[in-house]
Each structure stands twice: as structure tokens, then as C-alpha cells.
Amino acid sequence: MSELPIFLAAIGNQSLILSVALIGALGLGAQCIAWRLQAPAIVLMALAGLAVGPLWAIIAGEPLLSPDKEFGDLLRPIISLAVAVILFEGGLVLKFDNLRDAGPAVRRMVFLGGPLAWIMGSLAAKYAAGLDWASSVVFAGVMVVTGPTVIMPLLRQSKLSGRSGAALKWEGIVNDPIGALFAVIAYEIVRVASSGGSLFATALWVLIAAIAGCLLGIIFGVLIARAFRAGWTPEYLKAPIIFASVILCYALAEQIEGEMGLVAVTAYGMTLANSRIAGLLELQKFKEDIAVLLVSGVFVILTANLTPETISAALNWNTLLFLFCMLFIVRPISIWVSTYGTLNRNEALLLGWIAPRGIVAVAVSGLFGQLLTDLQETSDFVFSGSEMISPLAFAMVFSTVILHGFSIGPLARRLGLSHAEKPGILLIGSNLWSVDFARALKAAGIDVTIADNNIRRLKSASEAGLETYFGEVLSEEAELGLDHARFDTAIALTANDPYNALVSGHFAPELGRHKVYQLSSIDGEQDAGSVMRFGTRGQTLIDRGRSYDALLRDHYRGWVFTRTRLTADYDLAKLLADHPESDLVAEIKTDGSFVLLGPRREPKGGEGVSLIHFGPEGQNHGSEGDTRPK
């Protein structure tokens, strides 16, 4: 047993390549486990880093992964570039049209509540956490950020919609670049002031540098958008060009002033997001993939870089007092003051409590904590607390994700802000059959949304007065723009069966495999499991194995959706006898709940139950009539 520490320490003596491989494996492995468990990925990534860093050091005497030692002088540039790409990717989802749609409450939360939270957070960091003024102001600027990566799962979990749900969502999107900008401004003032310059001259120079960084980012965005529109670049090189140009933009801005590269790449992303160039969705997908990889790496690096001494120093009454001030004083007051007159009392109470910190908060905090530590070595300034910024950031993440994650649902229900209606259905794929199906569901009192990535196909759904979503449901943009509180069932109804299976797999972890459906791939197939295993696709809609082409063919032949209510005199057996050719699609219970029918999901029937079936128009015996508009 005495040989265990020696063995573990020997394992810890890894090469740089092995360290990079370990970081990638831990980060992405944590994300996979989080996806499986439906747990916050941010927490599991942090735990992975702690396991191979300070916890391993406690067991073996030396950490398995020590980024400071293994990366040396490269560590800060690596983290800086990773944060730059993360902020650029965040800027890509910030469209001005969306900000206008977000309403006055969000604008006031960002432009009034943000600075107010920054000021009060600085006081909390100084007097509660015990940091010096420089570290307090920089750290409090980052803590303004509430990331959409943690907000969106909470909104889906709590079924929170309406103004409060929209406000939390858009605050998280807009605050990513705003909080980073606060931290950049604070750090630059501290850095320039440490060289002995006057406060006025320092502030003026930082303002000029920030404007220059923004202009550089805008120029990059305009030039790249122009090049893409004019066809100056091949399609297959667009994503690599974007990635390389982000690094170039960051590097050039850093020549103007240190850390202004973060401002420049954020402005670059926002410019590109609002340029309306073709193929932006594909570029966003590429950037999402890169950002996921970088986020995973940054989290593991930052947590592994903590020492047992730093963690134990952070576990004290000062940290608890700081968390109390941030959760129960800073956030509520900043929200109540900034949203006064735009939200009702219950909405303000909810928003004043819910503010989970996410990926950008920790990544940017870790970067500026390291920058302040480096600055201390090259100036006469003494920063008593810069090494505590990362532990405090992780303390905020853990406490807010856990406390807000467990409380948002009960609190939203208590305040009457969760989705009051029974969750409905999301139909993916707009066509003549799915639009008529949606009409039948809506007529039965079921909330329906039709999603499609082709605006022309959505026209018939919009004209029918149905709720629609234009966009790719598999993209991160749909995570932000699609109201997940409105549905707990998804049905893929496109002509592409592999795509339907992909969509089903996408929604299965969130809704449950029993709540995702798709059409059969082959007409006449009794059970889609004979072609594709159940685990790789959604449940089959319609027992008789009806494919997309078969349903559209029968629709052109004049088949219609009909809703029939069963009574004591007209039971399920009579319905089946009167409609021998019809496809039974859904059963509506007396309490308004529904069951989508298919293989091994036969209708139960019963007095008061309604059945939606698709069949020839002449077969209307005992029915309430077809659901098409007259």
C-alpha cells in the first residue's frame, strides 16, 4: 500500500502530448457523461479537472495534470485564444433583431442592471471575499455574465415561458460579451495605472483602444461577409477561413492594446451574425464544435491548475459571505431596480433569484485571474487576492447551478409563471399532411408548433394560423429561439428518414425516448424496428407502417383527418368497422391528455375518448367531421 503514492506520482510524469490528450479526453468525456445523465456539463467538467489536479495531488503528492508546469509560458496564450474563440462564437448568436424583440425589460437588465451589479459585486468581492480593489472590480465585471448554456436547460426543466423565460434567455445571450467587456475595461485600467499614468489619461486610452478594437472586429466582419457574398472563397474553405480570421483579428487587436482582442473578436462575431450571409448556419455549426472542444479544455485546465492550498484557502466564511451577498443582495437589487415598471412583482422575484453562472464566466475569470497574477510580477502593485478569482468563480458556478437548478421549477410554479397549459407537440417538417395533422391536433385542444428550415414550406402552416418556427431544430440557434416549454413530444415528419431518426435522437435525451416519433421508412411496414433498431430512431407513428410518400399520396387522393368522439352507443369496435381503411393516429383522453398510436400502442377507447384518424373523406360515420377549414 505504501507503493501507491510512488506509482501515482510516476503516472503523473507525462509528456506535453499526453497532457493535451488527457485534457481532451477528460473534457469531452465529462460532456458525454453529462449528456447521458442530463446533468450540467459545467459541473462535471470542473470535477474532472479537480480529480486530476488538486485531488490527485492530495493522494499522490503530485498532480496527474499540472498545466502551469507542463505548458509554462504557453498557458496564458492558450487560454486567451480559447476564450477569444468562445466569445466570438457567443457573438455569432447575438442578432440585433432578437435584442429588439427581447423587450424593454431585457435591455434595462443589461444596460442598467449590468453596471449596477458590477458596482455592487465589486463591493461584495472587496469587503466580503477580501480581495483587493483591482481584483474585485475585474472579477465583479465577469460575474455579471449568466450563460445561455446553463439557462436554457433550466428553462426547459421548469417549463418557464412568457416574459420571465424570454428575459432570462436573452439576458444570458447578451451578457456574455457585456461581462467580458466590463472585465477587459477594468483590467486595462488597472494595468495601465500600474505603470504610473494618470487616471484620466488611463481611462481615455482604454476607451480609445476599446473603440479601435470594436472597429477592427467590425471591419473583419464586413470584409468576410463581402467575400462570402461575392463568391471569392470556395464553400469548403469558409469555416477554416472564419477560424483563421478570428485568430488574426485577435492577434492584431492585441497589438493595439493587451486584451483588446477579446473586444475585437466579440464585435467580429456580432457583425457576422447580423450580416445575413448565406450559409451562416453551417458556419455556426462549425464554430459550435470548435467552441465545445475549447470550453472542455479550458475548464479542465483551469480546475487542474488549482492547488489544494488555494482551494482550502477559498473554503472559509469570507467565501460564504461573498456568495450570500451575490445571491441575496446584488442580484435581487440590480434586477428590481433595473426592471421596475416593466415586470410584475412575481416576475421580478423570479428573475432576482435565478442567475446561474456558466462557461464564459469561469473561462474569463480564470484568464483575468492569471493576468493579474502575471501583472503583479512585473509591476509594483500588490494584488492580494488575484489567485482567489478562479476558486471564487467555481464556487459561484457550483452554488448557482445547484441552488437555481433545484429551485427554479418549484418557484416558477409557486409564482404562477410556469407554462400553465399542458405541454403540446412539436412537428418537424411542414408539408400538406403535417399541416392538416396540426390542424386536427389544434382543434382537439392540443398546443402544436411546426418547425422547418424552409420558409416556403412553412407558408401553408402560417396561413392556417398555426404556431411555426423557422430554422434548423438541430442547431444551437434553435436552443435559443425555440420555446421548449411549449412541447413535451416531438414528431419528425420530413421526407428524409435518416434525418427523422437524427432529430429523434436529438430530442430523446431531453423528452425521453417514449416521447419522440417518426414515420415508417417503408410503406406497409408493421414495425420500423425490423429495419432500424429502436435505439437509433423514434417510435413509429401509425400502426400500419405508413411512409411519407404513402401519406402524401393518400392526401392528394382526398383523404382527410377526422376526429371522432366515442360514446356508450358508438364504441371503438364500431369506429374500426366504419373506418376500415383509415389510419388511427392519436387518442385524446377525457382529461385532455393524448396518446400517439403506433405499433404496440393500440387505442384503449372508452366513453368520452376522441380518436383522430386519417382516411377517405366519405367515411364519416359517427364522426365530428373532418378538421379542414371550410
C-alpha positions, -999 to +999 in steps of 0.1 A: +000+000+000+030+023+007+039+020-030+007+036-042+018+072-039+050+064-058+031+046-085+006+075-089+034+101-089+051+081-117+020+082-138+019+119-133+052+124-151+036+127-185+047+144-217+031+175-231+013+155-259-001+131-233-013+161-212-031+175-242-047+141-249-057+138-213-073+173-213-093+164-244-104+130-231-115+144-197-133+174-211-153+156-238-158+126-216-174+148-190-197+163-216-207+129-228-215+117-193-234+150-186-255+143-218-262+108-206-272+118-171-289+151-182-267+168-156-250+202-160-218+197-181-201+226-165-201+208-131-188+175-144-160+192-164-149+211-133-150+179-113-129+161-139-102+189-137-102+188-099-098+150-100-066+150-120-053+182-104-056+191-067-073+158-056-047+137-073-020+158-056-036+151-022-035+114-029-001+110-048+017+141-036+019+155-072-010+163-096-016+140-126-021+171-147-003+204-138-009+229-166+014+256-151+043+232-152+036+214-185+026+244-206+048+270-190+047+304-208+023+289-234-005+286-208-018+322-209-018+325-247-036+291-250-063+302-225-065+337-242-071+323-276-096+297-264-116+325-246-114+346-277-130+319-299-156+312-272-166+349-271-166+351-310-190+321-310-211+338-284-212+369-306-225+348-335-259+343-318-263+380-308-286+394-335-299+429-332-334+419-343-335+394-314-324+421-290-352+444-302-377+415-298-365+408-263-383+438-249-375+467-227-370+446-196-340+428-211-325+460-223-328+475-189-314+444-172-283+446-195-276+483-198-288+494-163-288+462-142-254+451-156-234+482-144-253+482-111-245+445-105-209+453-114-206+481-088-223+461-060-204+430-069-171+449-066-181+459-031-190+423-022-157+410-036-138+436-017-155+436+017-170+401+018-144+380-001-115+401+010-100+407-025-080+439-033-098+466-053-082+457-086-091+420-084-126+429-070-135+452-099-122+428-126-139+398-110-172+415-104-173+425-141-172+389-152-198+378-126-224+399-145-224+371-170-252+345-169-246+320-197-273+305-220-256+271-218-269+268-182-300+290-185-316+270-214-317+236-196-333+253-166-360+269-187-369+236-203-368+218-169-392+243-153-415+249-183-409+286-178-422+307-206-437+342-212-418+374-203-398+359-175-385+330-196-376+353-225-359+378-202-337+351-186-328+337-221-319+369-237-301+383-207-278+353-209-271+358-246-264+395-244-245+394-211-217+372-224-199+399-244-210+427-219-195+410-189-163+402-208-161+439-218-165+450-182-136+428-172-114+440-201-121+476-192-113+471-155-082+451-162-068+476-187-074+505-163-055+485-136-027+475-160-021+510-174-025+526-140+001+503-126+027+518-149+022+552-132-001+570-156-029+594-145-064+580-140-079+603-167-053+595-193-056+558-185-094+558-189-092+578-221-066+555-236-087+524-226-118+540-243-098+547-275-084+512-275-118+497-270-133+517-299-103+507-321-109+470-311-146+472-320-138+489-353-112+462-362-138+435-354-165+452-375-140+456-404-132+419-403-169+410-402-178+433-431-148+421-453-155+384-446-193+388-453-184+407-485-160+379-496-186+352-489-214+370-507-192+377-538-181+341-540-144+349-535-140+318-514-149+281-520-176+267-498-154+241-482-129+267-470-154+291-454-153+275-420-115+273-418-112+309-431-135+320-403-114+302-377-081+316-390-095+351-393-107+351-357-071+343-346-058+370-369-083+396-356-074+387-320-037+390-327-040+424-345-062+438-317-036+427-291-010+448-309-032+479-303-036+471-265-034+440-244-067+420-240-085+443-265-085+412-287-115+399-267-134+430-276-125+428-313-135+391-317-168+397-300-175+426-323-164+404-352-189+377-343-218+402-338-211+418-372-211+385-389-243+374-371-261+405-384-247+404-420-273+379-433-249+359-453-259+326-468-246+295-451-242+312-417-260+282-401-233+258-413-206+282-401-222+284-367-223+247-365-186+245-372-179+272-346-201+254-321-180+222-325-147+242-320-162+261-290-173+228-273-137+214-277-121+246-264-146+250-235-139+214-224-102+221-225-103+254-207-124+240-179-101+211-173-070+233-174-084+259-150-096+234-124-065+212-127-044+243-122-059+249-088-038+238-058-050+221-026-038+252-007-058+276-029-089+255-025-086+252+012-080+290+014-112+296-005-133+273+018-139+299+045-165+322+059-154+350+035-164+329+005-198+320+021-204+357+029-195+366-007-219+340-021-246+352+002-241+389-009-241+379-046-272+357-044-294+376-020-283+412-023-265+420-056-287+401-080-321+409-065-314+446-061-299+450-096-329+433-111-356+450-091-341+485-097-335+480-134-368+463-143-391+485-122-423+492-141-416+466-169-422+434-149-448+424-124-438+415-088-437+377-093-416+380-125-391+404-107-389+380-077-381+350-100-355+370-121-340+384-089-332+348-078-323+329-109-289+338-123-267+307-129-231+314-140-218+295-169-189+287-192-179+322-201-179+334-165-154+308-154-132+309-186-129+347-185-124+347-147-096+322-150-080+342-177-080+376-159-070+359-126-039+347-143-033+381-160-035+399-126-011+374-111+014+380-140+009+417-137+019+416-100+053+401-111+061+430-135+048+460-115+050+475-080+013+468-074+004+441-049-028+422-057-040+404-025-065+380-040-059+375-077-051+338-071-086+335-054-105+346-085-107+311-101-118+294-069-145+320-063-157+317-098-161+280-095-178+285-061-203+308-079-209+282-106-214+253-083-237+271-059-258+288-086-262+258-108-272+236-079-294+261-060-311+276-090-314+242-108-333+227-079-354+258-071-365+272-105-393+247-111-410+249-076-405+287-075-419+292-110-450+271-101-454+289-068-453+323-085-477+311-113-450+317-140-445+281-154-464+270-185-500+267-173-513+246-203-504+210-209-473+208-230-480+202-266-464+187-297-435+199-319-439+187-356-406+188-375-413+191-412-440+213-429-460+196-457-496+192-467-501+162-444-484+176-413-503+209-416-536+191-417-525+169-388-515+200-368-550+215-375-566+183-362-545+184-330-552+221-325-589+215-330-587+189-302-572+214-278-535+204-281-508+230-285-489+225-317-457+241-332-445+232-367-408+237-374-390+237-407-358+251-422-375+262-454-396+293-452-416+284-483-427+252-468-439+270-436-462+293-456-492+270-455-488+264-418-486+302-411-517+307-433-535+281-413-529+301-381-505+276-366-475+284-344-443+280-365-406+280-360-383+288-390-348+272-385-328+241-381-340+223-349-307+206-346-287+238-343-277+258-312-298+287-325-329+265-320-318+260-284-322+298-280-351+306-304-374+276-299-397+277-269-391+243-254-416+249-226-444+246-252-439+209-260-430+176-244-435+155-276-416+157-309-427+141-342-403+141-372-424+142-404-399+150-432-393+131-464-358+121-452-360+091-429-323+092-417-329+129-408-360+120-389-340+094-370-313+121-363-340+145-350-355+118-328-321+110-313-315+148-307-347+152-287-347+118-270-324+127-241-345+158-233-380+145-238-375+108-232-374+081-260-411+074-255-419+110-264-402+111-299-418+097-330-412+095-367-429+079-398-421+045-411-393+042-436-411+017-458-448+017-467-467-013-453-440-019-426-456-033-395-428-023-372-399+000-380-377-019-357-374-046-384-354-020-404-338+002-378-332-007-342-354+012-317-325+028-300-314+046-332-348+062-342-380+075-328-411+054-322-432+047-353-462+068-358-493+049-371-495+012-366-499+002-403-464+013-413-473+044-433-444+061-451-441+098-460-448+091-497-478+069-490-494+096-467-489+124-492-503+102-520-534+095-500-537+132-491-537+140-528-564+114-533-587+134-509-581+116-476-587+139-446-582+140-408-614+133-388-619+135-350-645+110-336-658+111-301-667+077-286-699+073-267-718+044-250-736+037-283-706+043-306-676+025-292-641+017-306-653-015-323-679+004-343-654+031-352-630+005-366-658-012-385-670+021-401-635+032-410-617+001-422-592+019-444-584+048-420-552+052-401-556+058-364-531+085-354-539+098-319-562+092-290-574+121-269-583+112-233-612+128-214-587+148-193-572+164-225-541+142-225-532+124-257-515+092-269-499+089-303-508+055-318-485+031-335-470-005-332-479-019-298-497+013-289-533+004-297-562+027-288-579+019-255-612+035-263-638+044-237-668+067-234-657+104-239-624+095-256-618+111-291-598+095-319-580+113-347-579+092-378-568+098-414-589+082-441-612+087-472-635+117-469-666+097-474-661+076-442-676+099-417-700+076-398-702+087-362-675+113-366-674+150-357-664+158-392-630+165-409-608+191-395-600+211-426-611+248-427-642+252-447 
